[in-house]
Amino acid sequence: MNRELREFRRLERVCLEQAALSTLDLTRSGLLKVADDCRLAAEAIEAVPPPRGVIAVAVEALKVVLTQGRPRPH
């Protein structure tokens, strides 16, 4: 679980850094959304009790990220 958590945090940081350097609004917006999703995934991993398996935690984190606050395209 720590590895997944570190990876989501690393990806969040990279996306934020690249968004700060981006000169295109669309690119910056996309990077900020990905950074936000990575942050939500990391927070979801942190919120899950440790006894569960690593794969279950990662799946749960992705479920949370994919179902929170984003309207689904029709």
Summary of the structure (lengths in Angstrom):
residues: 74
radius of gyration: 13.5
end to end distance: 34.0
largest distance: 44.1
contacts: 177
relative contact order: 0.16
helix: 77%
strand: 0%
